[in-house]
Amino acid sequence: MKDKCVLCGVETPYDKTTHIDYRLHYVEGAGQLCKECYEKE
Ligand SMILES: [Zn+2]
């Protein structure tokens, strides 16, 4: 089960069980973003 980008809904490479410390493009308080959305913010 992969976590999805909170903005566009695309699947990210990260499992829901992956700790946020080990993810890229994670925004605390918002959630997981994909690379594209993260770079737009
Ligand atoms: Zn996105």
mmCIF file of the protein (N, C-alpha, C, O) and its ligand, coordinates in Angstrom:
data_MODEL
# 
_entry.id   MODEL 
# 
loop_
_entity.id 
_entity.type 
_entity.pdbx_number_of_molecules 
1 polymer     1 
2 non-polymer 1 
# 
_entity_poly.entity_id                      1 
_entity_poly.type                           'polypeptide(L)' 
_entity_poly.nstd_linkage                   no 
_entity_poly.nstd_monomer                   no 
_entity_poly.pdbx_seq_one_letter_code       MKDKCVLCGVETPYDKTTHIDYRLHYVEGAGQLCKECYEKE 
_entity_poly.pdbx_seq_one_letter_code_can   MKDKCVLCGVETPYDKTTHIDYRLHYVEGAGQLCKECYEKE 
_entity_poly.pdbx_strand_id                 A 
# 
loop_
_entity_poly_seq.entity_id 
_entity_poly_seq.num 
_entity_poly_seq.mon_id 
_entity_poly_seq.hetero 
1 1  MET n 
1 2  LYS n 
1 3  ASP n 
1 4  LYS n 
1 5  CYS n 
1 6  VAL n 
1 7  LEU n 
1 8  CYS n 
1 9  GLY n 
1 10 VAL n 
1 11 GLU n 
1 12 THR n 
1 13 PRO n 
1 14 TYR n 
1 15 ASP n 
1 16 LYS n 
1 17 THR n 
1 18 THR n 
1 19 HIS n 
1 20 ILE n 
1 21 ASP n 
1 22 TYR n 
1 23 ARG n 
1 24 LEU n 
1 25 HIS n 
1 26 TYR n 
1 27 VAL n 
1 28 GLU n 
1 29 GLY n 
1 30 ALA n 
1 31 GLY n 
1 32 GLN n 
1 33 LEU n 
1 34 CYS n 
1 35 LYS n 
1 36 GLU n 
1 37 CYS n 
1 38 TYR n 
1 39 GLU n 
1 40 LYS n 
1 41 GLU n 
# 
loop_
_struct_asym.id 
_struct_asym.entity_id 
A 1 
B 2 
# 
loop_
_chem_comp.id 
_chem_comp.type 
_chem_comp.mon_nstd_flag 
ALA 'L-peptide linking' y 
ARG 'L-peptide linking' y 
ASP 'L-peptide linking' y 
CYS 'L-peptide linking' y 
GLN 'L-peptide linking' y 
GLU 'L-peptide linking' y 
GLY 'peptide linking'   y 
HIS 'L-peptide linking' y 
ILE 'L-peptide linking' y 
LEU 'L-peptide linking' y 
LYS 'L-peptide linking' y 
MET 'L-peptide linking' y 
PRO 'L-peptide linking' y 
THR 'L-peptide linking' y 
TYR 'L-peptide linking' y 
VAL 'L-peptide linking' y 
ZN  non-polymer         . 
# 
_pdbx_entity_nonpoly.entity_id   2 
_pdbx_entity_nonpoly.name        ? 
_pdbx_entity_nonpoly.comp_id     ZN 
# 
_pdbx_nonpoly_scheme.asym_id         B 
_pdbx_nonpoly_scheme.entity_id       2 
_pdbx_nonpoly_scheme.mon_id          ZN 
_pdbx_nonpoly_scheme.ndb_seq_num     1 
_pdbx_nonpoly_scheme.pdb_seq_num     101 
_pdbx_nonpoly_scheme.auth_seq_num    101 
_pdbx_nonpoly_scheme.pdb_mon_id      ZN 
_pdbx_nonpoly_scheme.auth_mon_id     ZN 
_pdbx_nonpoly_scheme.pdb_strand_id   A 
_pdbx_nonpoly_scheme.pdb_ins_code    . 
# 
loop_
_atom_site.group_PDB 
_atom_site.id 
_atom_site.type_symbol 
_atom_site.label_atom_id 
_atom_site.label_alt_id 
_atom_site.label_comp_id 
_atom_site.label_asym_id 
_atom_site.label_entity_id 
_atom_site.label_seq_id 
_atom_site.pdbx_PDB_ins_code 
_atom_site.Cartn_x 
_atom_site.Cartn_y 
_atom_site.Cartn_z 
_atom_site.occupancy 
_atom_site.B_iso_or_equiv 
_atom_site.pdbx_formal_charge 
_atom_site.auth_seq_id 
_atom_site.auth_comp_id 
_atom_site.auth_asym_id 
_atom_site.auth_atom_id 
_atom_site.pdbx_PDB_model_num 
ATOM   1   N  N  . MET A 1 1  ? 0.854  -1.205 0.000  1.00 0.00 ? 1   MET A N  1 
ATOM   2   C  CA . MET A 1 1  ? 0.000  0.000  0.000  1.00 0.00 ? 1   MET A CA 1 
ATOM   3   C  C  . MET A 1 1  ? 0.881  1.243  0.000  1.00 0.00 ? 1   MET A C  1 
ATOM   4   O  O  . MET A 1 1  ? 1.548  1.538  0.992  1.00 0.00 ? 1   MET A O  1 
ATOM   5   N  N  . LYS A 1 2  ? 0.883  1.966  -1.107 1.00 0.00 ? 2   LYS A N  1 
ATOM   6   C  CA . LYS A 1 2  ? 1.710  3.160  -1.208 1.00 0.00 ? 2   LYS A CA 1 
ATOM   7   C  C  . LYS A 1 2  ? 0.924  4.389  -0.768 1.00 0.00 ? 2   LYS A C  1 
ATOM   8   O  O  . LYS A 1 2  ? -0.289 4.480  -0.961 1.00 0.00 ? 2   LYS A O  1 
ATOM   9   N  N  . ASP A 1 3  ? 1.643  5.323  -0.175 1.00 0.00 ? 3   ASP A N  1 
ATOM   10  C  CA . ASP A 1 3  ? 1.016  6.583  0.180  1.00 0.00 ? 3   ASP A CA 1 
ATOM   11  C  C  . ASP A 1 3  ? 0.848  7.424  -1.092 1.00 0.00 ? 3   ASP A C  1 
ATOM   12  O  O  . ASP A 1 3  ? 1.654  7.348  -2.018 1.00 0.00 ? 3   ASP A O  1 
ATOM   13  N  N  . LYS A 1 4  ? -0.197 8.207  -1.107 1.00 0.00 ? 4   LYS A N  1 
ATOM   14  C  CA . LYS A 1 4  ? -0.458 9.023  -2.298 1.00 0.00 ? 4   LYS A CA 1 
ATOM   15  C  C  . LYS A 1 4  ? -0.162 10.494 -2.021 1.00 0.00 ? 4   LYS A C  1 
ATOM   16  O  O  . LYS A 1 4  ? -0.239 10.956 -0.882 1.00 0.00 ? 4   LYS A O  1 
ATOM   17  N  N  . CYS A 1 5  ? 0.173  11.206 -3.066 1.00 0.00 ? 5   CYS A N  1 
ATOM   18  C  CA . CYS A 1 5  ? 0.370  12.641 -2.967 1.00 0.00 ? 5   CYS A CA 1 
ATOM   19  C  C  . CYS A 1 5  ? -0.932 13.300 -2.511 1.00 0.00 ? 5   CYS A C  1 
ATOM   20  O  O  . CYS A 1 5  ? -1.992 13.047 -3.083 1.00 0.00 ? 5   CYS A O  1 
ATOM   21  N  N  . VAL A 1 6  ? -0.850 14.140 -1.486 1.00 0.00 ? 6   VAL A N  1 
ATOM   22  C  CA . VAL A 1 6  ? -2.063 14.742 -0.935 1.00 0.00 ? 6   VAL A CA 1 
ATOM   23  C  C  . VAL A 1 6  ? -2.636 15.805 -1.874 1.00 0.00 ? 6   VAL A C  1 
ATOM   24  O  O  . VAL A 1 6  ? -3.793 16.196 -1.724 1.00 0.00 ? 6   VAL A O  1 
ATOM   25  N  N  . LEU A 1 7  ? -1.860 16.270 -2.819 1.00 0.00 ? 7   LEU A N  1 
ATOM   26  C  CA . LEU A 1 7  ? -2.340 17.305 -3.727 1.00 0.00 ? 7   LEU A CA 1 
ATOM   27  C  C  . LEU A 1 7  ? -2.931 16.734 -5.011 1.00 0.00 ? 7   LEU A C  1 
ATOM   28  O  O  . LEU A 1 7  ? -4.051 17.084 -5.386 1.00 0.00 ? 7   LEU A O  1 
ATOM   29  N  N  . CYS A 1 8  ? -2.198 15.870 -5.678 1.00 0.00 ? 8   CYS A N  1 
ATOM   30  C  CA . CYS A 1 8  ? -2.659 15.391 -6.984 1.00 0.00 ? 8   CYS A CA 1 
ATOM   31  C  C  . CYS A 1 8  ? -3.083 13.924 -6.969 1.00 0.00 ? 8   CYS A C  1 
ATOM   32  O  O  . CYS A 1 8  ? -3.657 13.439 -7.944 1.00 0.00 ? 8   CYS A O  1 
ATOM   33  N  N  . GLY A 1 9  ? -2.810 13.222 -5.890 1.00 0.00 ? 9   GLY A N  1 
ATOM   34  C  CA . GLY A 1 9  ? -3.295 11.846 -5.772 1.00 0.00 ? 9   GLY A CA 1 
ATOM   35  C  C  . GLY A 1 9  ? -2.437 10.796 -6.435 1.00 0.00 ? 9   GLY A C  1 
ATOM   36  O  O  . GLY A 1 9  ? -2.794 9.618  -6.426 1.00 0.00 ? 9   GLY A O  1 
ATOM   37  N  N  . VAL A 1 10 ? -1.323 11.185 -7.005 1.00 0.00 ? 10  VAL A N  1 
ATOM   38  C  CA . VAL A 1 10 ? -0.449 10.209 -7.650 1.00 0.00 ? 10  VAL A CA 1 
ATOM   39  C  C  . VAL A 1 10 ? 0.234  9.341  -6.584 1.00 0.00 ? 10  VAL A C  1 
ATOM   40  O  O  . VAL A 1 10 ? 0.497  9.810  -5.477 1.00 0.00 ? 10  VAL A O  1 
ATOM   41  N  N  . GLU A 1 11 ? 0.513  8.103  -6.913 1.00 0.00 ? 11  GLU A N  1 
ATOM   42  C  CA . GLU A 1 11 ? 1.197  7.232  -5.965 1.00 0.00 ? 11  GLU A CA 1 
ATOM   43  C  C  . GLU A 1 11 ? 2.648  7.665  -5.798 1.00 0.00 ? 11  GLU A C  1 
ATOM   44  O  O  . GLU A 1 11 ? 3.338  7.963  -6.773 1.00 0.00 ? 11  GLU A O  1 
ATOM   45  N  N  . THR A 1 12 ? 3.094  7.695  -4.552 1.00 0.00 ? 12  THR A N  1 
ATOM   46  C  CA . THR A 1 12 ? 4.500  7.990  -4.293 1.00 0.00 ? 12  THR A CA 1 
ATOM   47  C  C  . THR A 1 12 ? 5.236  6.655  -4.112 1.00 0.00 ? 12  THR A C  1 
ATOM   48  O  O  . THR A 1 12 ? 4.598  5.611  -3.980 1.00 0.00 ? 12  THR A O  1 
ATOM   49  N  N  . PRO A 1 13 ? 6.569  6.684  -4.107 1.00 0.00 ? 13  PRO A N  1 
ATOM   50  C  CA . PRO A 1 13 ? 7.318  5.432  -3.918 1.00 0.00 ? 13  PRO A CA 1 
ATOM   51  C  C  . PRO A 1 13 ? 7.298  4.925  -2.483 1.00 0.00 ? 13  PRO A C  1 
ATOM   52  O  O  . PRO A 1 13 ? 7.922  3.905  -2.189 1.00 0.00 ? 13  PRO A O  1 
ATOM   53  N  N  . TYR A 1 14 ? 6.599  5.608  -1.582 1.00 0.00 ? 14  TYR A N  1 
ATOM   54  C  CA . TYR A 1 14 ? 6.726  5.292  -0.171 1.00 0.00 ? 14  TYR A CA 1 
ATOM   55  C  C  . TYR A 1 14 ? 5.535  4.507  0.362  1.00 0.00 ? 14  TYR A C  1 
ATOM   56  O  O  . TYR A 1 14 ? 4.382  4.866  0.124  1.00 0.00 ? 14  TYR A O  1 
ATOM   57  N  N  . ASP A 1 15 ? 5.824  3.452  1.073  1.00 0.00 ? 15  ASP A N  1 
ATOM   58  C  CA . ASP A 1 15 ? 4.778  2.703  1.765  1.00 0.00 ? 15  ASP A CA 1 
ATOM   59  C  C  . ASP A 1 15 ? 4.215  3.546  2.896  1.00 0.00 ? 15  ASP A C  1 
ATOM   60  O  O  . ASP A 1 15 ? 4.906  4.399  3.455  1.00 0.00 ? 15  ASP A O  1 
ATOM   61  N  N  . LYS A 1 16 ? 2.950  3.298  3.228  1.00 0.00 ? 16  LYS A N  1 
ATOM   62  C  CA . LYS A 1 16 ? 2.344  4.004  4.349  1.00 0.00 ? 16  LYS A CA 1 
ATOM   63  C  C  . LYS A 1 16 ? 3.094  3.733  5.657  1.00 0.00 ? 16  LYS A C  1 
ATOM   64  O  O  . LYS A 1 16 ? 3.050  4.532  6.592  1.00 0.00 ? 16  LYS A O  1 
ATOM   65  N  N  . THR A 1 17 ? 3.774  2.603  5.699  1.00 0.00 ? 17  THR A N  1 
ATOM   66  C  CA . THR A 1 17 ? 4.482  2.223  6.914  1.00 0.00 ? 17  THR A CA 1 
ATOM   67  C  C  . THR A 1 17 ? 5.880  2.835  6.991  1.00 0.00 ? 17  THR A C  1 
ATOM   68  O  O  . THR A 1 17 ? 6.547  2.723  8.020  1.00 0.00 ? 17  THR A O  1 
ATOM   69  N  N  . THR A 1 18 ? 6.326  3.477  5.919  1.00 0.00 ? 18  THR A N  1 
ATOM   70  C  CA . THR A 1 18 ? 7.652  4.097  5.931  1.00 0.00 ? 18  THR A CA 1 
ATOM   71  C  C  . THR A 1 18 ? 7.638  5.330  6.823  1.00 0.00 ? 18  THR A C  1 
ATOM   72  O  O  . THR A 1 18 ? 6.807  6.223  6.660  1.00 0.00 ? 18  THR A O  1 
ATOM   73  N  N  . HIS A 1 19 ? 8.552  5.364  7.750  1.00 0.00 ? 19  HIS A N  1 
ATOM   74  C  CA . HIS A 1 19 ? 8.626  6.515  8.653  1.00 0.00 ? 19  HIS A CA 1 
ATOM   75  C  C  . HIS A 1 19 ? 8.948  7.781  7.869  1.00 0.00 ? 19  HIS A C  1 
ATOM   76  O  O  . HIS A 1 19 ? 9.728  7.743  6.917  1.00 0.00 ? 19  HIS A O  1 
ATOM   77  N  N  . ILE A 1 20 ? 8.358  8.890  8.262  1.00 0.00 ? 20  ILE A N  1 
ATOM   78  C  CA . ILE A 1 20 ? 8.539  10.127 7.498  1.00 0.00 ? 20  ILE A CA 1 
ATOM   79  C  C  . ILE A 1 20 ? 9.983  10.604 7.476  1.00 0.00 ? 20  ILE A C  1 
ATOM   80  O  O  . ILE A 1 20 ? 10.379 11.343 6.575  1.00 0.00 ? 20  ILE A O  1 
ATOM   81  N  N  . ASP A 1 21 ? 10.764 10.191 8.452  1.00 0.00 ? 21  ASP A N  1 
ATOM   82  C  CA . ASP A 1 21 ? 12.182 10.549 8.455  1.00 0.00 ? 21  ASP A CA 1 
ATOM   83  C  C  . ASP A 1 21 ? 12.928 9.936  7.272  1.00 0.00 ? 21  ASP A C  1 
ATOM   84  O  O  . ASP A 1 21 ? 13.994 10.419 6.890  1.00 0.00 ? 21  ASP A O  1 
ATOM   85  N  N  . TYR A 1 22 ? 12.373 8.882  6.700  1.00 0.00 ? 22  TYR A N  1 
ATOM   86  C  CA . TYR A 1 22 ? 13.048 8.194  5.604  1.00 0.00 ? 22  TYR A CA 1 
ATOM   87  C  C  . TYR A 1 22 ? 12.448 8.543  4.252  1.00 0.00 ? 22  TYR A C  1 
ATOM   88  O  O  . TYR A 1 22 ? 12.799 7.948  3.233  1.00 0.00 ? 22  TYR A O  1 
ATOM   89  N  N  . ARG A 1 23 ? 11.537 9.514  4.249  1.00 0.00 ? 23  ARG A N  1 
ATOM   90  C  CA . ARG A 1 23 ? 10.920 9.895  2.977  1.00 0.00 ? 23  ARG A CA 1 
ATOM   91  C  C  . ARG A 1 23 ? 11.457 11.235 2.500  1.00 0.00 ? 23  ARG A C  1 
ATOM   92  O  O  . ARG A 1 23 ? 11.934 12.055 3.284  1.00 0.00 ? 23  ARG A O  1 
ATOM   93  N  N  . LEU A 1 24 ? 11.367 11.430 1.197  1.00 0.00 ? 24  LEU A N  1 
ATOM   94  C  CA . LEU A 1 24 ? 11.580 12.752 0.643  1.00 0.00 ? 24  LEU A CA 1 
ATOM   95  C  C  . LEU A 1 24 ? 10.215 13.354 0.337  1.00 0.00 ? 24  LEU A C  1 
ATOM   96  O  O  . LEU A 1 24 ? 9.235  12.628 0.170  1.00 0.00 ? 24  LEU A O  1 
ATOM   97  N  N  . HIS A 1 25 ? 10.152 14.675 0.263  1.00 0.00 ? 25  HIS A N  1 
ATOM   98  C  CA . HIS A 1 25 ? 8.946  15.384 -0.193 1.00 0.00 ? 25  HIS A CA 1 
ATOM   99  C  C  . HIS A 1 25 ? 7.796  15.240 0.784  1.00 0.00 ? 25  HIS A C  1 
ATOM   100 O  O  . HIS A 1 25 ? 6.635  15.353 0.390  1.00 0.00 ? 25  HIS A O  1 
ATOM   101 N  N  . TYR A 1 26 ? 8.099  14.989 2.063  1.00 0.00 ? 26  TYR A N  1 
ATOM   102 C  CA . TYR A 1 26 ? 7.038  14.915 3.056  1.00 0.00 ? 26  TYR A CA 1 
ATOM   103 C  C  . TYR A 1 26 ? 6.966  16.243 3.804  1.00 0.00 ? 26  TYR A C  1 
ATOM   104 O  O  . TYR A 1 26 ? 7.977  16.751 4.289  1.00 0.00 ? 26  TYR A O  1 
ATOM   105 N  N  . VAL A 1 27 ? 5.763  16.795 3.890  1.00 0.00 ? 27  VAL A N  1 
ATOM   106 C  CA . VAL A 1 27 ? 5.569  18.062 4.585  1.00 0.00 ? 27  VAL A CA 1 
ATOM   107 C  C  . VAL A 1 27 ? 4.792  17.804 5.866  1.00 0.00 ? 27  VAL A C  1 
ATOM   108 O  O  . VAL A 1 27 ? 3.654  17.336 5.835  1.00 0.00 ? 27  VAL A O  1 
ATOM   109 N  N  . GLU A 1 28 ? 5.416  18.113 6.980  1.00 0.00 ? 28  GLU A N  1 
ATOM   110 C  CA . GLU A 1 28 ? 4.739  17.913 8.263  1.00 0.00 ? 28  GLU A CA 1 
ATOM   111 C  C  . GLU A 1 28 ? 3.499  18.789 8.347  1.00 0.00 ? 28  GLU A C  1 
ATOM   112 O  O  . GLU A 1 28 ? 3.550  19.975 8.021  1.00 0.00 ? 28  GLU A O  1 
ATOM   113 N  N  . GLY A 1 29 ? 2.405  18.219 8.775  1.00 0.00 ? 29  GLY A N  1 
ATOM   114 C  CA . GLY A 1 29 ? 1.154  18.945 8.859  1.00 0.00 ? 29  GLY A CA 1 
ATOM   115 C  C  . GLY A 1 29 ? 0.323  18.862 7.601  1.00 0.00 ? 29  GLY A C  1 
ATOM   116 O  O  . GLY A 1 29 ? -0.891 19.063 7.638  1.00 0.00 ? 29  GLY A O  1 
ATOM   117 N  N  . ALA A 1 30 ? 0.971  18.565 6.485  1.00 0.00 ? 30  ALA A N  1 
ATOM   118 C  CA . ALA A 1 30 ? 0.247  18.435 5.216  1.00 0.00 ? 30  ALA A CA 1 
ATOM   119 C  C  . ALA A 1 30 ? 0.177  16.980 4.804  1.00 0.00 ? 30  ALA A C  1 
ATOM   120 O  O  . ALA A 1 30 ? -0.909 16.438 4.597  1.00 0.00 ? 30  ALA A O  1 
ATOM   121 N  N  . GLY A 1 31 ? 1.337  16.345 4.684  1.00 0.00 ? 31  GLY A N  1 
ATOM   122 C  CA . GLY A 1 31 ? 1.382  14.950 4.289  1.00 0.00 ? 31  GLY A CA 1 
ATOM   123 C  C  . GLY A 1 31 ? 2.369  14.727 3.171  1.00 0.00 ? 31  GLY A C  1 
ATOM   124 O  O  . GLY A 1 31 ? 3.244  15.550 2.903  1.00 0.00 ? 31  GLY A O  1 
ATOM   125 N  N  . GLN A 1 32 ? 2.201  13.579 2.522  1.00 0.00 ? 32  GLN A N  1 
ATOM   126 C  CA . GLN A 1 32 ? 3.139  13.195 1.478  1.00 0.00 ? 32  GLN A CA 1 
ATOM   127 C  C  . GLN A 1 32 ? 2.821  13.910 0.181  1.00 0.00 ? 32  GLN A C  1 
ATOM   128 O  O  . GLN A 1 32 ? 1.677  13.922 -0.274 1.00 0.00 ? 32  GLN A O  1 
ATOM   129 N  N  . LEU A 1 33 ? 3.839  14.502 -0.403 1.00 0.00 ? 33  LEU A N  1 
ATOM   130 C  CA . LEU A 1 33 ? 3.703  15.093 -1.729 1.00 0.00 ? 33  LEU A CA 1 
ATOM   131 C  C  . LEU A 1 33 ? 4.535  14.299 -2.719 1.00 0.00 ? 33  LEU A C  1 
ATOM   132 O  O  . LEU A 1 33 ? 5.493  13.625 -2.340 1.00 0.00 ? 33  LEU A O  1 
ATOM   133 N  N  . CYS A 1 34 ? 4.168  14.383 -3.980 1.00 0.00 ? 34  CYS A N  1 
ATOM   134 C  CA . CYS A 1 34 ? 5.044  13.828 -5.019 1.00 0.00 ? 34  CYS A CA 1 
ATOM   135 C  C  . CYS A 1 34 ? 6.124  14.877 -5.323 1.00 0.00 ? 34  CYS A C  1 
ATOM   136 O  O  . CYS A 1 34 ? 6.049  16.028 -4.893 1.00 0.00 ? 34  CYS A O  1 
ATOM   137 N  N  . LYS A 1 35 ? 7.112  14.433 -6.072 1.00 0.00 ? 35  LYS A N  1 
ATOM   138 C  CA . LYS A 1 35 ? 8.237  15.320 -6.385 1.00 0.00 ? 35  LYS A CA 1 
ATOM   139 C  C  . LYS A 1 35 ? 7.757  16.587 -7.095 1.00 0.00 ? 35  LYS A C  1 
ATOM   140 O  O  . LYS A 1 35 ? 8.204  17.690 -6.780 1.00 0.00 ? 35  LYS A O  1 
ATOM   141 N  N  . GLU A 1 36 ? 6.856  16.424 -8.043 1.00 0.00 ? 36  GLU A N  1 
ATOM   142 C  CA . GLU A 1 36 ? 6.379  17.555 -8.840 1.00 0.00 ? 36  GLU A CA 1 
ATOM   143 C  C  . GLU A 1 36 ? 5.673  18.593 -7.969 1.00 0.00 ? 36  GLU A C  1 
ATOM   144 O  O  . GLU A 1 36 ? 5.964  19.786 -8.057 1.00 0.00 ? 36  GLU A O  1 
ATOM   145 N  N  . CYS A 1 37 ? 4.747  18.135 -7.129 1.00 0.00 ? 37  CYS A N  1 
ATOM   146 C  CA . CYS A 1 37 ? 4.013  19.073 -6.282 1.00 0.00 ? 37  CYS A CA 1 
ATOM   147 C  C  . CYS A 1 37 ? 4.947  19.719 -5.266 1.00 0.00 ? 37  CYS A C  1 
ATOM   148 O  O  . CYS A 1 37 ? 4.820  20.906 -4.966 1.00 0.00 ? 37  CYS A O  1 
ATOM   149 N  N  . TYR A 1 38 ? 5.877  18.942 -4.742 1.00 0.00 ? 38  TYR A N  1 
ATOM   150 C  CA . TYR A 1 38 ? 6.800  19.476 -3.757 1.00 0.00 ? 38  TYR A CA 1 
ATOM   151 C  C  . TYR A 1 38 ? 7.624  20.616 -4.345 1.00 0.00 ? 38  TYR A C  1 
ATOM   152 O  O  . TYR A 1 38 ? 7.850  21.630 -3.684 1.00 0.00 ? 38  TYR A O  1 
ATOM   153 N  N  . GLU A 1 39 ? 8.063  20.451 -5.562 1.00 0.00 ? 39  GLU A N  1 
ATOM   154 C  CA . GLU A 1 39 ? 8.898  21.466 -6.190 1.00 0.00 ? 39  GLU A CA 1 
ATOM   155 C  C  . GLU A 1 39 ? 8.109  22.705 -6.582 1.00 0.00 ? 39  GLU A C  1 
ATOM   156 O  O  . GLU A 1 39 ? 8.685  23.778 -6.759 1.00 0.00 ? 39  GLU A O  1 
ATOM   157 N  N  . LYS A 1 40 ? 6.801  22.565 -6.718 1.00 0.00 ? 40  LYS A N  1 
ATOM   158 C  CA . LYS A 1 40 ? 5.943  23.720 -7.023 1.00 0.00 ? 40  LYS A CA 1 
ATOM   159 C  C  . LYS A 1 40 ? 5.676  24.557 -5.791 1.00 0.00 ? 40  LYS A C  1 
ATOM   160 O  O  . LYS A 1 40 ? 5.470  25.767 -5.889 1.00 0.00 ? 40  LYS A O  1 
ATOM   161 N  N  . GLU A 1 41 ? 5.680  23.917 -4.626 1.00 0.00 ? 41  GLU A N  1 
ATOM   162 C  CA . GLU A 1 41 ? 5.332  24.637 -3.386 1.00 0.00 ? 41  GLU A CA 1 
ATOM   163 C  C  . GLU A 1 41 ? 6.401  25.642 -3.008 1.00 0.00 ? 41  GLU A C  1 
ATOM   164 O  O  . GLU A 1 41 ? 6.270  26.332 -1.997 1.00 0.00 ? 41  GLU A O  1 
HETATM 165 ZN ZN . ZN  B 2 .  ? 1.448  15.549 -6.520 1.00 0.00 2 101 ZN  A ZN 1 
# 
